[in-house]
C-alpha cells in the first residue's frame, strides 16, 4: 500500500476545477459592450451551471444585458483563483466564461455560458459545458483559504517536515516553501527560489471528502515525512536562517 500512495497522483479535472474556482472566488469582472465592471460577493452558481449575478439597478451592465441580441455572446465573465497564502505569483488560475444573460431572476442576472476556458500554470484548456454542468466543486474549496493560512501561520514546522517527501532536486536553491493549494486529492507546495519558483504536489492516499478526512490524510503525509531524512538543501536553509 505504501508504494501505491507514492504513485497515485489524482488531481481535479477541468470541470471540477472550474466549479471550485467559481465557488471560492469572491469577485467577478464582467466585460460587456466594451465596458468592464467589477462585482464583489455578487455571484452564485446554480446546479445546472448558470451564473447568477446580483447587480445594482443603475448598472450599465443591466441595460446592456437586456438589450443584447438573444443567443449572441453578450458578455465575458472573468474569475481569478488567488492563493490565500502570500506567495509570488498568487494567481493560481483564471476562468473565463463567454455567453449571454438570459433573464433577470429575483434581482439577479442569469448568465448562461457558451464557452469556458480555464487557464492554470500548466496551460489553458477549454472546459466542456456538459461536464461543467454535471460537476460539483471540490468539497474543500470554500474551506481551503482557512485551512492553508492556518497551516502556514501556525504549523510552519509541519510544512518544513513535508519537504522531506519532495525530490531533493526540486529543493535545490530553495529559499522558502509555502502551502499553495489543497483539494480532496492532495496538497501542493510552492517552492520559491532566488530566480524561479516551482510547485510540487503531494497526493493523498485516498480522496478527502471533508475536513475530518483531510486531517487524517495530512497526518499520514506527516508520518511519512517523519520517517524520511531531512533534505540537505533544507538543512542548509535552516542553518542559514538560524545563523
C-alpha positions as CSV (number, residue, x, y, z in Angstrom):
1,X,0.0,0.0,0.0
2,X,2.9,2.4,0.7
3,X,4.2,2.2,-2.8
4,X,0.7,2.9,-4.2
5,X,0.5,6.0,-2.1
6,X,3.5,7.5,-3.8
7,X,2.4,6.7,-7.3
8,X,-1.2,7.9,-7.0
9,X,-1.4,11.4,-8.5
10,X,-5.1,12.1,-9.0
11,X,-6.0,15.7,-9.4
12,X,-9.2,17.6,-10.1
13,X,-10.5,17.5,-13.7
14,X,-11.0,20.8,-15.6
15,X,-14.8,20.9,-15.0
16,X,-14.4,20.3,-11.2
17,X,-11.6,22.8,-11.1
18,X,-13.7,25.4,-12.8
19,X,-16.6,24.8,-10.4
20,X,-14.2,25.2,-7.5
21,X,-12.9,28.5,-8.8
22,X,-16.4,29.8,-9.0
23,X,-17.3,28.5,-5.5
24,X,-14.3,30.2,-3.9
25,X,-13.9,33.3,-5.9
26,X,-15.1,36.5,-4.2
27,X,-15.1,38.9,-7.1
28,X,-16.2,38.7,-10.8
29,X,-15.1,41.0,-13.6
30,X,-17.7,41.5,-16.4
31,X,-16.9,42.9,-19.8
32,X,-19.9,43.8,-21.9
33,X,-20.5,46.4,-24.7
34,X,-16.9,47.4,-24.4
35,X,-17.2,48.3,-20.7
36,X,-15.8,46.4,-17.7
37,X,-17.2,46.3,-14.3
38,X,-16.1,44.5,-11.1
39,X,-18.6,42.9,-8.7
40,X,-17.7,41.7,-5.3
41,X,-19.6,39.0,-3.5
42,X,-22.3,39.2,-6.1
43,X,-22.4,35.8,-7.9
44,X,-23.8,32.3,-7.2
45,X,-23.9,29.2,-9.4
46,X,-27.0,27.1,-10.0
47,X,-26.9,23.3,-10.1
48,X,-27.1,23.4,-13.9
49,X,-24.1,25.7,-14.3
50,X,-25.7,29.1,-14.8
51,X,-24.1,32.0,-13.0
52,X,-26.5,34.4,-11.2
53,X,-25.1,37.9,-10.8
54,X,-26.6,40.5,-8.5
55,X,-26.0,44.0,-9.9
56,X,-27.2,47.4,-8.9
57,X,-30.3,48.8,-10.7
58,X,-28.3,51.7,-12.1
59,X,-25.5,49.4,-13.5
60,X,-24.8,49.8,-17.2
61,X,-24.5,46.1,-17.4
62,X,-28.1,45.6,-16.6
63,X,-29.2,47.7,-19.6
64,X,-26.6,46.1,-21.9
65,X,-27.7,42.6,-20.9
66,X,-31.4,43.3,-21.5
67,X,-30.8,44.9,-24.9
68,X,-28.2,42.4,-26.3
69,X,-29.3,40.1,-29.1
70,X,-30.6,36.8,-27.7
71,X,-28.3,33.9,-28.5
72,X,-25.2,36.1,-29.1
73,X,-22.3,36.2,-26.6
74,X,-23.1,39.5,-24.8
75,X,-20.5,39.3,-22.1
76,X,-17.4,37.7,-20.8
77,X,-17.1,36.9,-17.1
78,X,-13.6,36.5,-15.5
79,X,-12.8,34.9,-12.2
80,X,-9.4,34.7,-10.5
81,X,-8.3,31.9,-8.2
82,X,-5.9,33.6,-5.8
83,X,-3.7,31.7,-3.4
84,X,-4.7,32.6,0.2
85,X,-1.1,32.3,1.5
86,X,1.2,35.2,0.4
87,X,3.5,33.8,-2.3
88,X,4.9,35.0,-5.6
89,X,2.5,34.9,-8.5
90,X,-0.5,34.4,-6.3
91,X,-2.9,33.9,-9.2
92,X,-3.2,30.1,-9.4
93,X,-5.8,30.1,-12.2
94,X,-8.2,32.3,-14.2
95,X,-11.6,31.3,-15.5
96,X,-13.3,33.0,-18.5
97,X,-16.9,32.4,-19.4
98,X,-18.3,33.8,-22.6
99,X,-22.1,33.8,-23.1
100,X,-25.2,35.8,-22.6
101,X,-27.5,37.0,-19.9
102,X,-30.7,35.1,-20.5
103,X,-33.1,36.6,-17.9
104,X,-33.5,38.6,-14.7
105,X,-34.5,36.4,-11.7
106,X,-35.2,37.9,-8.3
107,X,-32.9,40.8,-8.9
108,X,-30.1,38.6,-10.4
109,X,-28.9,38.4,-14.0
110,X,-28.8,34.8,-15.1
111,X,-25.7,34.2,-17.3
112,X,-25.6,31.1,-19.5
113,X,-22.1,30.3,-20.7
114,X,-21.5,29.2,-24.3
115,X,-17.7,28.8,-23.9
116,X,-15.5,28.4,-20.9
117,X,-11.7,28.5,-20.7
118,X,-9.6,27.6,-17.6
119,X,-6.0,28.8,-17.6
120,X,-3.7,27.3,-15.0
121,X,0.1,27.3,-14.7
122,X,0.1,24.2,-16.8
123,X,-1.7,25.9,-19.6
124,X,-5.2,26.7,-20.9
125,X,-8.0,24.2,-21.5
126,X,-11.5,24.6,-22.9
127,X,-14.0,23.2,-20.3
128,X,-16.7,21.0,-21.7
129,X,-20.0,22.7,-20.8
130,X,-21.9,19.5,-20.2
131,X,-19.2,18.2,-17.9
132,X,-19.2,21.6,-16.1
133,X,-23.0,21.4,-15.6
134,X,-22.7,17.9,-14.1
135,X,-19.6,18.6,-11.9
136,X,-19.5,19.7,-8.3
137,X,-16.9,21.9,-6.7
138,X,-14.2,20.3,-4.6
139,X,-15.6,19.6,-1.2
140,X,-12.7,21.6,0.4
141,X,-13.0,24.6,-1.9
142,X,-14.7,27.0,0.4
143,X,-12.6,25.9,3.4
144,X,-9.3,26.0,1.6
145,X,-8.3,29.5,2.5
146,X,-8.8,29.0,6.2
147,X,-7.0,25.6,6.1
148,X,-4.0,26.9,4.2
149,X,-3.5,30.1,6.2
150,X,-3.7,28.1,9.4
151,X,-1.1,25.6,8.1
152,X,1.3,28.4,7.0
153,X,0.8,30.6,10.1
154,X,0.6,28.0,12.9
155,X,2.4,25.0,11.6
156,X,5.5,26.1,9.7
157,X,7.4,23.2,11.2
158,X,4.9,20.8,9.6
159,X,5.4,22.4,6.2
160,X,9.1,22.1,6.6
161,X,8.7,18.4,7.6
162,X,6.6,17.8,4.4
163,X,9.5,18.9,2.3
164,X,11.2,15.6,3.2
165,X,8.7,14.0,0.7
166,X,9.9,16.2,-2.1
167,X,12.6,15.1,-4.5
168,X,15.9,16.8,-3.4
169,X,16.4,18.1,-6.9
170,X,13.3,20.2,-6.7
171,X,14.6,21.8,-3.5
172,X,17.9,22.9,-4.9
173,X,18.2,26.7,-4.3
174,X,15.0,26.8,-2.2
175,X,14.7,30.0,-0.1
176,X,11.1,29.4,1.1
177,X,8.4,26.7,1.0
178,X,4.7,27.6,1.4
179,X,1.5,25.7,1.1
180,X,-0.1,26.8,-2.2
181,X,-3.2,24.7,-2.6
182,X,-5.2,21.8,-1.2
183,X,-8.0,19.8,-2.6
184,X,-9.6,16.4,-1.9
185,X,-6.8,14.7,-3.9
186,X,-3.6,16.3,-2.4
187,X,-1.6,19.2,-1.1
188,X,0.5,21.5,-3.4
189,X,3.6,23.2,-2.1
190,X,5.2,26.3,-3.7
191,X,9.0,26.2,-3.6
192,X,10.4,29.7,-4.0
193,X,14.0,30.1,-5.3
194,X,16.0,33.2,-5.9
195,X,15.3,33.3,-9.6
196,X,12.5,30.8,-10.2
197,X,9.6,29.1,-8.4
198,X,8.2,25.6,-8.7
199,X,5.2,23.7,-7.4
200,X,5.2,20.1,-6.0
201,X,2.1,18.1,-5.4
202,X,1.9,15.6,-2.5
203,X,-1.0,13.3,-3.3
204,X,-3.2,11.8,-0.5
205,X,-3.5,8.0,-0.3
206,X,-7.3,8.4,-0.8
207,X,-9.6,11.4,-1.5
208,X,-10.7,13.6,1.4
209,X,-14.4,14.5,1.2
210,X,-14.4,16.7,4.3
211,X,-12.2,18.5,6.8
212,X,-12.1,15.5,9.1
213,X,-10.8,13.2,6.4
214,X,-8.4,15.9,5.3
215,X,-6.9,15.9,8.8
216,X,-6.4,12.2,8.6
217,X,-4.8,12.5,5.2
218,X,-2.4,15.2,6.4
219,X,-1.4,13.0,9.4
220,X,-0.5,10.2,7.0
221,X,1.7,12.6,5.0
222,X,3.4,13.9,8.1
223,X,4.0,10.4,9.4
224,X,5.6,9.5,6.0
225,X,7.7,12.7,6.2
226,X,8.8,12.0,9.8
227,X,10.2,8.6,8.6
228,X,12.2,10.3,5.8
229,X,15.5,12.0,6.2
230,X,15.7,15.8,6.0
231,X,17.0,17.0,2.6
232,X,20.4,18.6,2.7
233,X,19.0,21.7,0.9
234,X,16.6,22.3,3.7
235,X,19.3,21.6,6.3
236,X,21.4,24.4,4.7
237,X,18.4,26.7,4.5
238,X,17.6,26.1,8.2
239,X,21.3,26.7,9.2
240,X,21.4,29.9,7.2
241,X,18.2,31.1,8.8
242,X,19.2,30.2,12.4
243,X,22.6,31.6,11.9
